[in-house]
């Protein structure tokens, strides 16, 4: 019996692909966050599946070796049985031949043998005939002893091979049982991986579609001038985060006024630190109904063209904790008349 390792590998790959597709079907911002959150658990499940697949291949090899040994043992056993049958036939033929001679020489009476001896014309012929009868008897005894020895040897080999065959069959049953247990475990682990993917995808989709209402004081403060630039706590980021934030900054504040650029970047960082918003640059920028350039194609066009160096500097400074809007988490066009801190063409508020 051969194991279907190739089909099993394809099945595991398909299951993991389903996991990825479930995650990609939800909001990109929360999908990325969900992948980070469950990365360790998913890696552990994949590692278990890989280990079990290796063990299954090892079992397949071991089982094939045992099946080969069983086949070889059966062939040897067949040969031994044939030899035993031949030996028994020769023994029976020799026995019947010997009995015929004995019957002829003894059952017809000792006088027949005696007459044959006495019919000798001389002593030499008498001795020759006596030696002939003795040689026949010795020959029969010798052949009988040889065939008995052959029969005992072949019978012993047959018993040994039969015992080996039974042992190999027992070992085969154990391996088949172990194989079934391992396959069941692989199936269960794969099902767990898919179920986890579905739950995480559903959770991410729910979070992505949830409306976020920023906390706004009953009365917004009005600033006559922008607060001083300060250095706060940095956030974790990658170079891809810098480029993405620089692109949004350019969309929302142009590309020449550093203070205005920094203010937009600081708002994004403040949201990353706030409990009501995602904790990644991607999550904040791509959150539905927050930054229009992220969904109307403007941000994509700027990223494709390449961001301006000053925007990248403002983005990097903001991610490293630099801010000129204190804890503000929102901004609008200054022309909207919204109270707050005006920096460049935007007004910033809590």
Order of alpha helices (4+ residues) and beta strands (2+ residues): alpha-alpha-alpha-alpha-beta-alpha-alpha-alpha-alpha-alpha-alpha-beta-beta-beta-beta
